[in-house]
Amino acid sequence: MRKTIITILVLFTAIAAIAQEADKVALERFFMDRLALCKTDLARPVPENMQRIGKNLYVSDNGSYEVESVREVSFFRRIKGEWIPVREREFPRESIITLLSGYTGDSRYTVYFRQHRYGYAMEEVEVPLNKLLAFCIIDCGFVPYVGIESIDDKQALATLFLVNRELGYSHTMLFTINLDMIDSGEGMFDAEAYTFTPIYNLAK
């Protein structure tokens, strides 16, 4: 599945770049420049549409993007009257989805972030996960949709689609996450990113 996603993204990025080469280069540069300057706190309000799905386990589900398995969803516990985002090794899928949706709690993860750019160039940077998500979700108004491609006892492959229908663009980030990092709340995630893909190329 990951190879398919990458192939589609490369194709559509190339099509968009051919049509608007200068704009594509400028947008990619803008993303990294503004990310470096971001000082916004990752403060997302607790969703109002929480539904109980297990013993002290709740979900907020706001629907899918493109396919049913890619959703705007997050999972919470209710502890001493407060909603706490799930981050437990026992629930790796729910924990990763919640983290990448911008509910990171008190975690301190870093991302080795590689942005694929026009002309097969690439820019690499290490950035706090909170900063990356705050820039995309809070500053730029992109909505996070997460899908888990594969998961085993050691690691998960997850795709984060950040979608802004008003602007007509999405960012796609392919994460590789070591599951041992879930309980610790710290460590390095790996992510490959394709930024500013026109969503009208992908929409049904």
MDAnalysis code that builds the backbone (N, CA, C; Angstrom):
import MDAnalysis as mda
import numpy as np

u = mda.Universe.empty(612, n_residues=204, atom_resindex=np.repeat(np.arange(204), 3), trajectory=True)
u.add_TopologyAttr("name", ["N", "CA", "C"] * 204)
u.add_TopologyAttr("resid", np.arange(1, 205))
u.add_TopologyAttr("resname", ["MET", "ARG", "LYS", "THR", "ILE", "ILE", "THR", "ILE", "LEU", "VAL", "LEU", "PHE", "THR", "ALA", "ILE", "ALA", "ALA", "ILE", "ALA", "GLN", "GLU", "ALA", "ASP", "LYS", "VAL", "ALA", "LEU", "GLU", "ARG", "PHE", "PHE", "MET", "ASP", "ARG", "LEU", "ALA", "LEU", "CYS", "LYS", "THR", "ASP", "LEU", "ALA", "ARG", "PRO", "VAL", "PRO", "GLU", "ASN", "MET", "GLN", "ARG", "ILE", "GLY", "LYS", "ASN", "LEU", "TYR", "VAL", "SER", "ASP", "ASN", "GLY", "SER", "TYR", "GLU", "VAL", "GLU", "SER", "VAL", "ARG", "GLU", "VAL", "SER", "PHE", "PHE", "ARG", "ARG", "ILE", "LYS", "GLY", "GLU", "TRP", "ILE", "PRO", "VAL", "ARG", "GLU", "ARG", "GLU", "PHE", "PRO", "ARG", "GLU", "SER", "ILE", "ILE", "THR", "LEU", "LEU", "SER", "GLY", "TYR", "THR", "GLY", "ASP", "SER", "ARG", "TYR", "THR", "VAL", "TYR", "PHE", "ARG", "GLN", "HIS", "ARG", "TYR", "GLY", "TYR", "ALA", "MET", "GLU", "GLU", "VAL", "GLU", "VAL", "PRO", "LEU", "ASN", "LYS", "LEU", "LEU", "ALA", "PHE", "CYS", "ILE", "ILE", "ASP", "CYS", "GLY", "PHE", "VAL", "PRO", "TYR", "VAL", "GLY", "ILE", "GLU", "SER", "ILE", "ASP", "ASP", "LYS", "GLN", "ALA", "LEU", "ALA", "THR", "LEU", "PHE", "LEU", "VAL", "ASN", "ARG", "GLU", "LEU", "GLY", "TYR", "SER", "HIS", "THR", "MET", "LEU", "PHE", "THR", "ILE", "ASN", "LEU", "ASP", "MET", "ILE", "ASP", "SER", "GLY", "GLU", "GLY", "MET", "PHE", "ASP", "ALA", "GLU", "ALA", "TYR", "THR", "PHE", "THR", "PRO", "ILE", "TYR", "ASN", "LEU", "ALA", "LYS"])
u.atoms.positions = np.array([
    [0.830, -1.211, 0.000],
    [0.000, 0.000, 0.000],
    [0.860, 1.254, 0.000],
    [1.935, 1.238, 0.783],
    [2.790, 2.425, 0.855],
    [3.407, 2.748, -0.498],
    [3.851, 1.725, -1.235],
    [4.410, 1.954, -2.561],
    [3.371, 2.570, -3.489],
    [2.131, 2.125, -3.356],
    [1.055, 2.673, -4.184],
    [0.830, 4.138, -3.864],
    [0.787, 4.473, -2.571],
    [0.602, 5.864, -2.160],
    [1.714, 6.743, -2.696],
    [2.957, 6.276, -2.565],
    [4.094, 7.063, -3.033],
    [4.033, 7.252, -4.536],
    [3.698, 6.191, -5.270],
    [3.606, 6.285, -6.729],
    [2.562, 7.305, -7.154],
    [1.392, 7.266, -6.506],
    [0.323, 8.213, -6.831],
    [0.747, 9.636, -6.515],
    [1.382, 9.834, -5.364],
    [1.803, 11.175, -4.972],
    [2.866, 11.728, -5.905],
    [3.826, 10.904, -6.281],
    [4.864, 11.350, -7.211],
    [4.243, 11.745, -8.546],
    [3.285, 10.949, -9.009],
    [2.632, 11.234, -10.283],
    [1.889, 12.552, -10.241],
    [1.043, 12.743, -9.213],
    [0.253, 13.959, -9.145],
    [1.112, 15.184, -8.850],
    [2.169, 14.998, -8.047],
    [3.077, 16.109, -7.788],
    [3.773, 16.527, -9.067],
    [4.159, 15.552, -9.871],
    [4.819, 15.861, -11.140],
    [3.880, 16.599, -12.088],
    [2.626, 16.153, -12.148],
    [1.640, 16.816, -13.010],
    [1.440, 18.267, -12.580],
    [1.274, 18.465, -11.258],
    [1.073, 19.822, -10.752],
    [2.313, 20.675, -10.977],
    [3.484, 20.071, -10.830],
    [4.722, 20.824, -10.986],
    [4.939, 21.259, -12.433],
    [4.594, 20.392, -13.364],
    [4.739, 20.748, -14.773],
    [3.872, 21.961, -15.102],
    [2.656, 21.959, -14.544],
    [1.731, 23.048, -14.817],
    [2.121, 24.338, -14.106],
    [2.667, 24.220, -12.896],
    [2.962, 25.398, -12.092],
    [4.286, 25.206, -11.366],
    [5.345, 25.077, -12.121],
    [6.654, 24.757, -11.545],
    [7.089, 25.788, -10.517],
    [7.003, 27.061, -10.862],
    [7.467, 28.106, -9.950],
    [6.644, 28.117, -8.667],
    [5.311, 27.948, -8.796],
    [4.456, 27.938, -7.612],
    [4.768, 26.747, -6.721],
    [5.001, 25.583, -7.323],
    [5.286, 24.370, -6.552],
    [6.566, 24.535, -5.745],
    [7.590, 25.032, -6.364],
    [8.870, 25.245, -5.677],
    [8.699, 26.241, -4.542],
    [7.965, 27.325, -4.794],
    [7.759, 28.350, -3.774],
    [6.966, 27.810, -2.591],
    [5.934, 27.001, -2.873],
    [5.128, 26.440, -1.793],
    [5.939, 25.481, -0.931],
    [6.747, 24.658, -1.556],
    [7.578, 23.713, -0.800],
    [8.568, 24.465, 0.089],
    [9.147, 25.516, -0.445],
    [10.086, 26.318, 0.343],
    [9.345, 27.033, 1.471],
    [8.153, 27.542, 1.158],
    [7.335, 28.221, 2.161],
    [7.039, 27.288, 3.337],
    [6.693, 26.045, 3.049],
    [6.371, 25.092, 4.103],
    [7.523, 24.958, 5.093],
    [8.713, 24.709, 4.589],
    [9.854, 24.485, 5.482],
    [10.281, 25.764, 6.197],
    [10.233, 26.897, 5.496],
    [10.609, 28.165, 6.124],
    [9.657, 28.523, 7.257],
    [8.347, 28.376, 7.013],
    [7.369, 28.730, 8.036],
    [7.360, 27.713, 9.180],
    [7.616, 26.444, 8.868],
    [7.714, 25.431, 9.914],
    [8.836, 25.776, 10.882],
    [9.962, 26.217, 10.353],
    [11.107, 26.560, 11.201],
    [10.774, 27.704, 12.156],
    [9.894, 28.607, 11.731],
    [9.564, 29.780, 12.537],
    [8.391, 29.549, 13.485],
    [7.721, 28.428, 13.348],
    [6.493, 28.181, 14.117],
    [6.773, 28.113, 15.621],
    [6.003, 28.867, 16.392],
    [6.092, 28.845, 17.850],
    [4.724, 28.605, 18.483],
    [3.793, 28.142, 17.681],
    [2.423, 27.926, 18.137],
    [2.328, 26.692, 19.029],
    [1.552, 26.799, 20.097],
    [1.298, 25.641, 20.951],
    [0.309, 24.703, 20.258],
    [0.515, 23.412, 20.438],
    [-0.410, 22.422, 19.902],
    [-1.536, 22.239, 20.905],
    [-2.509, 23.121, 20.830],
    [-3.620, 23.098, 21.778],
    [-4.900, 22.828, 21.008],
    [-5.322, 21.569, 20.966],
    [-6.553, 21.197, 20.286],
    [-7.663, 21.005, 21.311],
    [-8.831, 21.550, 21.063],
    [-9.936, 21.317, 22.000],
    [-10.365, 19.857, 21.990],
    [-10.797, 19.375, 23.142],
    [-11.307, 18.006, 23.221],
    [-12.566, 17.908, 22.357],
    [-12.668, 16.894, 21.517],
    [-13.861, 16.760, 20.669],
    [-15.131, 16.647, 21.496],
    [-16.222, 17.140, 20.933],
    [-17.501, 17.114, 21.641],
    [-18.312, 15.860, 21.336],
    [-17.923, 15.114, 20.318],
    [-18.754, 13.975, 19.872],
    [-18.209, 12.634, 20.355],
    [-17.732, 12.595, 21.609],
    [-17.145, 11.382, 22.140],
    [-18.192, 10.278, 22.320],
    [-17.818, 9.060, 21.886],
    [-18.678, 7.890, 22.040],
    [-17.913, 6.801, 22.782],
    [-18.564, 6.178, 23.764],
    [-17.915, 5.111, 24.524],
    [-17.883, 3.838, 23.691],
    [-16.687, 3.207, 23.607],
    [-16.536, 1.976, 22.827],
    [-15.947, 0.836, 23.649],
    [-15.629, 1.090, 24.890],
    [-15.061, 0.061, 25.754],
    [-14.997, 0.566, 27.170],
    [-14.402, -0.232, 28.054],
    [-14.269, 0.178, 29.447],
    [-13.358, 1.396, 29.525],
    [-13.952, 2.535, 29.826],
    [-13.233, 3.807, 29.906],
    [-12.416, 4.082, 28.643],
    [-12.956, 3.747, 27.485],
    [-12.328, 4.053, 26.209],
    [-13.371, 4.715, 25.313],
    [-13.024, 5.896, 24.806],
    [-13.957, 6.688, 24.021],
    [-13.311, 7.060, 22.687],
    [-14.155, 7.289, 21.697],
    [-13.663, 7.660, 20.379],
    [-14.418, 8.879, 19.863],
    [-13.698, 9.727, 19.159],
    [-14.301, 10.805, 18.381],
    [-13.998, 10.505, 16.919],
    [-15.042, 10.330, 16.116],
    [-14.870, 9.954, 14.710],
    [-15.653, 10.932, 13.835],
    [-14.928, 11.674, 13.010],
    [-15.548, 12.687, 12.162],
    [-15.542, 12.313, 10.685],
    [-15.395, 11.022, 10.406],
    [-15.530, 10.583, 9.031],
    [-14.206, 10.309, 8.334],
    [-14.317, 9.880, 7.086],
    [-13.163, 9.384, 6.338],
    [-12.711, 10.357, 5.260],
    [-11.522, 10.066, 4.716],
    [-10.971, 10.812, 3.586],
    [-10.527, 9.809, 2.524],
    [-11.181, 9.831, 1.398],
    [-10.856, 8.982, 0.251],
    [-11.241, 7.513, 0.455],
    [-10.790, 6.905, 1.553],
    [-11.142, 5.516, 1.844],
    [-11.595, 5.417, 3.297],
    [-12.388, 4.396, 3.610],
    [-12.973, 4.266, 4.937],
    [-11.934, 4.106, 6.040],
    [-10.789, 3.537, 5.704],
    [-9.772, 3.262, 6.729],
    [-8.925, 4.479, 7.083],
    [-9.075, 5.567, 6.359],
    [-8.347, 6.810, 6.651],
    [-9.350, 7.800, 7.223],
    [-9.198, 8.134, 8.516],
    [-10.276, 8.851, 9.204],
    [-9.749, 9.987, 10.077],
    [-10.639, 10.946, 10.306],
    [-10.377, 11.991, 11.301],
    [-10.912, 11.463, 12.628],
    [-10.032, 10.836, 13.392],
    [-10.483, 10.092, 14.565],
    [-9.439, 10.209, 15.673],
    [-9.882, 10.095, 16.913],
    [-8.981, 10.121, 18.065],
    [-9.637, 9.374, 19.225],
    [-8.795, 8.900, 20.156],
    [-9.265, 8.048, 21.249],
    [-8.851, 8.658, 22.593],
    [-9.750, 8.541, 23.578],
    [-9.526, 9.174, 24.873],
    [-9.945, 8.254, 26.022],
    [-9.369, 8.558, 27.197],
    [-9.829, 8.002, 28.472],
    [-10.431, 9.144, 29.291],
    [-11.318, 8.783, 30.187],
    [-11.883, 9.753, 31.134],
    [-11.295, 9.459, 32.500],
    [-10.401, 10.321, 32.979],
    [-9.682, 10.081, 34.223],
    [-9.833, 11.298, 35.144],
    [-10.417, 11.070, 36.316],
    [-10.632, 12.123, 37.306],
    [-11.296, 13.350, 36.687],
    [-12.285, 13.085, 35.851],
    [-13.047, 14.174, 35.261],
    [-12.396, 14.844, 34.065],
    [-11.238, 14.363, 33.633],
    [-10.549, 14.971, 32.502],
    [-10.434, 13.977, 31.354],
    [-10.480, 14.494, 30.130],
    [-10.274, 13.678, 28.939],
    [-8.780, 13.575, 28.653],
    [-8.264, 12.357, 28.652],
    [-6.842, 12.108, 28.439],
    [-6.660, 11.332, 27.139],
    [-5.881, 11.865, 26.169],
    [-5.667, 11.123, 24.924],
    [-4.958, 9.798, 25.177],
    [-5.387, 8.770, 24.475],
    [-4.814, 7.431, 24.654],
    [-3.383, 7.404, 24.126],
    [-2.473, 6.940, 24.964],
    [-1.089, 6.686, 24.561],
    [-0.579, 5.530, 25.409],
    [-0.891, 4.307, 24.956],
    [-0.594, 3.109, 25.728],
    [-0.088, 2.021, 24.789],
    [0.937, 1.335, 25.225],
    [1.506, 0.243, 24.419],
    [0.468, -0.849, 24.160],
    [-0.475, -0.984, 25.078],
    [-1.526, -1.994, 24.945],
    [-2.476, -1.672, 23.783],
    [-2.542, -0.392, 23.426],
    [-3.414, 0.061, 22.339],
    [-2.587, 0.838, 21.309],
    [-1.704, 0.149, 20.591],
    [-0.789, 0.856, 19.684],
    [-1.491, 1.566, 18.536],
    [-2.464, 0.909, 17.934],
    [-3.170, 1.519, 16.801],
    [-3.878, 2.804, 17.227],
    [-4.656, 2.707, 18.318],
    [-5.397, 3.864, 18.803],
    [-4.445, 4.981, 19.254],
    [-3.321, 4.591, 19.848],
    [-2.357, 5.582, 20.343],
    [-1.717, 6.356, 19.198],
    [-1.313, 5.653, 18.157],
    [-0.664, 6.313, 17.019],
    [-1.642, 7.224, 16.287],
    [-2.849, 6.741, 16.082],
    [-3.858, 7.560, 15.412],
    [-4.106, 8.845, 16.203],
    [-4.218, 8.714, 17.512],
    [-4.484, 9.877, 18.357],
    [-3.314, 10.848, 18.348],
    [-2.095, 10.335, 18.429],
    [-0.906, 11.191, 18.376],
    [-0.846, 11.989, 17.080],
    [-1.001, 11.309, 15.958],
    [-0.872, 11.975, 14.664],
    [-2.054, 12.884, 14.369],
    [-3.144, 12.726, 15.121],
    [-4.291, 13.615, 14.979],
    [-4.109, 14.915, 15.765],
    [-2.999, 15.011, 16.477],
    [-2.698, 16.254, 17.186],
    [-3.019, 16.247, 18.663],
    [-3.346, 15.080, 19.218],
    [-3.591, 14.953, 20.650],
    [-2.408, 14.196, 21.265],
    [-1.358, 14.932, 21.541],
    [-0.083, 14.318, 21.928],
    [0.142, 14.275, 23.432],
    [-0.750, 14.907, 24.203],
    [-0.597, 14.885, 25.651],
    [0.724, 15.487, 26.088],
    [1.392, 14.802, 27.020],
    [2.665, 15.312, 27.539],
    [3.870, 14.667, 26.857],
    [3.671, 14.108, 25.671],
    [4.772, 13.433, 24.969],
    [5.766, 14.436, 24.407],
    [6.970, 13.943, 24.119],
    [8.056, 14.799, 23.619],
    [8.748, 14.112, 22.431],
    [7.987, 13.720, 21.443],
    [8.547, 13.034, 20.287],
    [9.211, 14.022, 19.328],
    [10.190, 13.500, 18.599],
    [10.839, 14.241, 17.524],
    [10.608, 13.483, 16.220],
    [10.598, 14.198, 15.116],
    [10.392, 13.579, 13.810],
    [11.606, 13.853, 12.923],
    [12.179, 12.782, 12.370],
    [13.176, 12.941, 11.303],
    [12.377, 13.100, 10.026],
    [12.265, 14.336, 9.572],
    [11.293, 14.743, 8.563],
    [11.987, 14.976, 7.226],
    [11.524, 14.253, 6.207],
    [12.117, 14.393, 4.872],
    [11.041, 14.863, 3.903],
    [11.228, 16.051, 3.370],
    [10.276, 16.621, 2.421],
    [10.745, 16.339, 0.994],
    [9.946, 15.574, 0.258],
    [10.237, 15.339, -1.155],
    [9.857, 16.592, -1.940],
    [10.787, 17.063, -2.771],
    [10.575, 18.325, -3.453],
    [10.592, 18.151, -4.969],
    [10.170, 19.198, -5.634],
    [10.154, 19.218, -7.092],
    [11.545, 18.889, -7.633],
    [11.588, 18.135, -8.705],
    [12.861, 17.775, -9.333],
    [13.621, 16.704, -8.581],
    [12.910, 15.897, -7.762],
    [13.501, 14.786, -7.010],
    [14.479, 15.252, -5.933],
    [14.399, 16.523, -5.565],
    [15.211, 17.021, -4.453],
    [14.555, 16.624, -3.140],
    [15.300, 16.755, -2.045],
    [14.760, 16.417, -0.744],
    [15.396, 17.320, 0.304],
    [14.577, 17.779, 1.242],
    [15.093, 18.531, 2.379],
    [14.821, 17.735, 3.643],
    [15.810, 17.667, 4.527],
    [15.708, 16.876, 5.740],
    [15.894, 17.764, 6.960],
    [15.095, 17.487, 7.986],
    [15.176, 18.272, 9.204],
    [14.660, 17.432, 10.367],
    [15.160, 17.678, 11.558],
    [14.599, 17.095, 12.768],
    [13.728, 18.147, 13.433],
    [12.487, 17.781, 13.721],
    [11.525, 18.750, 14.244],
    [10.669, 18.071, 15.300],
    [10.332, 18.754, 16.399],
    [9.414, 18.171, 17.380],
    [8.068, 17.857, 16.739],
    [7.494, 16.707, 17.090],
    [6.190, 16.337, 16.545],
    [5.150, 17.406, 16.866],
    [5.179, 17.936, 18.077],
    [4.218, 18.972, 18.461],
    [4.314, 20.188, 17.551],
    [5.525, 20.574, 17.196],
    [5.728, 21.741, 16.341],
    [5.213, 21.472, 14.931],
    [5.508, 20.301, 14.405],
    [5.052, 19.937, 13.065],
    [3.528, 19.946, 12.987],
    [2.879, 19.329, 13.966],
    [1.427, 19.254, 13.949],
    [0.787, 20.605, 14.245],
    [1.377, 21.377, 15.140],
    [0.840, 22.715, 15.430],
    [0.886, 23.594, 14.195],
    [1.973, 23.527, 13.442],
    [2.087, 24.326, 12.229],
    [1.013, 23.938, 11.216],
    [0.867, 22.639, 10.990],
    [-0.074, 22.181, 9.965],
    [-1.531, 22.347, 10.385],
    [-1.851, 21.963, 11.626],
    [-3.243, 21.918, 12.063],
    [-3.715, 23.265, 12.601],
    [-2.919, 23.883, 13.484],
    [-3.339, 25.122, 14.138],
    [-3.055, 26.329, 13.249],
    [-1.806, 26.471, 12.815],
    [-1.443, 27.648, 12.021],
    [-2.091, 27.655, 10.639],
    [-2.081, 26.520, 9.967],
    [-2.484, 26.477, 8.555],
    [-3.871, 25.892, 8.315],
    [-4.498, 25.370, 9.351],
    [-5.877, 24.916, 9.221],
    [-6.088, 23.646, 8.416],
    [-5.084, 22.763, 8.390],
    [-5.242, 21.481, 7.704],
    [-5.864, 20.472, 8.669],
    [-6.784, 19.676, 8.167],
    [-7.492, 18.683, 8.985],
    [-6.764, 17.344, 8.895],
    [-6.443, 16.723, 10.034],
    [-5.698, 15.455, 10.007],
    [-6.588, 14.231, 9.838],
    [-6.227, 13.397, 8.885],
    [-6.852, 12.087, 8.692],
    [-5.736, 11.044, 8.750],
    [-5.934, 9.988, 9.529],
    [-4.872, 9.014, 9.758],
    [-5.323, 7.622, 9.341],
    [-4.419, 6.892, 8.701],
    [-4.650, 5.497, 8.370],
    [-3.457, 4.659, 8.791],
    [-3.696, 3.498, 9.348],
    [-2.625, 2.567, 9.714],
    [-2.467, 1.569, 8.586],
    [-1.313, 1.578, 7.939],
    [-1.069, 0.679, 6.810],
    [-0.719, -0.721, 7.277],
    [0.152, -0.797, 8.287],
    [0.532, -2.099, 8.834],
    [1.039, -1.896, 10.255],
    [0.907, -2.946, 11.050],
    [1.355, -2.879, 12.431],
    [1.688, -4.291, 12.893],
    [2.804, -4.419, 13.604],
    [3.166, -5.702, 14.196],
    [3.638, -5.448, 15.621],
    [4.389, -6.374, 16.192],
    [4.797, -6.221, 17.589],
    [5.862, -5.145, 17.774],
    [6.516, -4.738, 16.681],
    [7.650, -3.833, 16.818],
    [7.416, -2.438, 16.264],
    [6.755, -2.349, 15.113],
    [6.591, -1.034, 14.514],
    [5.281, -0.917, 13.738],
    [4.929, 0.332, 13.467],
    [3.729, 0.628, 12.681],
    [4.094, 1.551, 11.534],
    [3.424, 1.358, 10.424],
    [3.502, 2.269, 9.293],
    [2.166, 2.984, 9.209],
    [2.204, 4.294, 9.311],
    [0.974, 5.080, 9.324],
    [1.074, 6.212, 8.310],
    [-0.070, 6.570, 7.738],
    [-0.124, 7.688, 6.807],
    [-1.009, 8.777, 7.385],
    [-0.462, 9.988, 7.418],
    [-1.190, 11.165, 7.868],
    [-1.495, 12.035, 6.651],
    [-2.781, 12.180, 6.355],
    [-3.218, 13.109, 5.317],
    [-3.698, 14.383, 6.014],
    [-3.084, 15.491, 5.683],
    [-3.504, 16.787, 6.204],
    [-4.195, 17.519, 5.064],
    [-5.464, 17.828, 5.247],
    [-6.301, 18.284, 4.138],
    [-6.864, 19.671, 4.425],
    [-6.718, 20.561, 3.456],
    [-7.348, 21.876, 3.528],
    [-8.157, 22.069, 2.253],
    [-9.457, 21.787, 2.350],
    [-10.315, 21.850, 1.161],
    [-10.471, 23.280, 0.657],
    [-10.418, 24.237, 1.564],
    [-10.570, 25.639, 1.165],
    [-9.400, 26.084, 0.291],
    [-8.188, 25.688, 0.681],
    [-7.008, 26.020, -0.113],
    [-6.851, 25.100, -1.322],
    [-7.450, 23.886, -1.226],
    [-7.354, 22.939, -2.332],
    [-6.082, 22.121, -2.341],
    [-5.455, 21.969, -1.162],
    [-4.205, 21.217, -1.070],
    [-4.265, 20.207, 0.072],
    [-3.403, 19.204, -0.031],
    [-3.182, 18.289, 1.085],
    [-1.687, 18.044, 1.234],
    [-1.289, 17.697, 2.448],
    [0.062, 17.200, 2.721],
    [-0.085, 15.722, 3.078],
    [0.812, 14.902, 2.578],
    [0.805, 13.483, 2.921],
    [2.114, 13.136, 3.605],
    [2.031, 12.540, 4.793],
    [3.210, 12.188, 5.567],
    [3.157, 10.703, 5.907],
    [4.203, 9.996, 5.539],
    [4.305, 8.557, 5.745],
    [5.218, 8.297, 6.941],
    [4.634, 7.840, 8.037],
    [5.365, 7.670, 9.298],
    [5.757, 6.212, 9.527],
    [6.965, 6.029, 10.040],
    [7.412, 4.745, 10.574],
    [7.665, 4.956, 12.060],
    [7.001, 4.163, 12.907],
    [7.025, 4.404, 14.347],
    [7.370, 3.125, 15.092],
    [8.402, 3.203, 15.911],
    [8.787, 2.111, 16.797],
    [7.804, 2.072, 17.967],
    [7.136, 0.954, 18.160],
    [6.079, 0.880, 19.166],
    [6.603, 0.965, 20.595],
    [7.890, 0.707, 20.807],
    [8.451, 0.827, 22.148],
    [8.438, 2.267, 22.646],
    [8.249, 3.220, 21.729],
    [8.243, 4.633, 22.108],
    [6.906, 5.080, 22.693],
    [5.884, 4.268, 22.549],
    [4.552, 4.726, 22.944],
    [4.479, 5.024, 24.438],
    [4.870, 4.075, 25.265],
    [4.782, 4.280, 26.715],
    [5.768, 5.335, 27.209],
    [6.933, 5.420, 26.594],
    [7.957, 6.354, 27.060],
    [7.587, 7.806, 26.774],
    [6.821, 8.039, 25.719],
    [6.433, 9.405, 25.382],
    [7.526, 10.211, 24.730],
    [8.589, 9.551, 24.312],
    [9.672, 10.255, 23.641],
    [10.386, 9.310, 22.690],
    [11.175, 9.897, 21.789],
    [11.870, 9.120, 20.780],
    [11.713, 9.771, 19.416],
    [12.315, 9.150, 18.416],
    [12.345, 9.711, 17.071],
    [11.439, 8.927, 16.127],
    [10.473, 9.609, 15.524],
    [9.677, 9.038, 14.444],
    [10.361, 9.354, 13.118],
    [10.088, 8.539, 12.118],
    [10.589, 8.787, 10.767],
    [9.402, 9.158, 9.885],
    [9.550, 10.222, 9.079],
    [8.440, 10.635, 8.222],
    [8.939, 11.135, 6.873],
    [8.297, 10.655, 5.819],
    [8.505, 11.188, 4.476],
    [7.281, 12.006, 4.109],
    [7.495, 13.200, 3.560],
    [6.381, 14.105, 3.308],
    [6.329, 14.555, 1.855],
    [5.100, 14.611, 1.355],
    [4.804, 15.194, 0.047],
    [3.832, 16.333, 0.314],
    [4.309, 17.567, 0.198],
    [3.510, 18.715, 0.591],
    [2.842, 19.377, -0.617],
    [1.715, 20.011, -0.334],
    [0.965, 20.800, -1.323],
    [0.619, 20.001, -2.580],
    [-0.019, 18.877, -2.357],
    [-0.592, 18.121, -3.472],
    [-2.006, 18.641, -3.717],
    [-2.336, 19.062, -4.933],
    [-3.707, 19.534, -5.204],
    [-4.722, 18.421, -4.957],
    [-5.710, 18.674, -4.111],
    [-6.644, 17.600, -3.751],
    [-7.625, 17.293, -4.882],
    [-7.792, 18.208, -5.819],
    [-8.717, 17.905, -6.916],
    [-8.161, 16.826, -7.820],
    [-6.853, 16.552, -7.734],
    [-6.278, 15.434, -8.496],
    [-6.609, 14.091, -7.855],
    [-6.890, 14.131, -6.537],
    [-7.097, 12.887, -5.805],
    [-8.558, 12.629, -5.482],
    [-9.363, 13.694, -5.485],
    [-10.746, 13.537, -5.051],
    [-11.543, 12.718, -6.054],
    [-12.580, 12.043, -5.529],
    [-13.455, 11.252, -6.395],
    [-14.417, 12.180, -7.134],
])
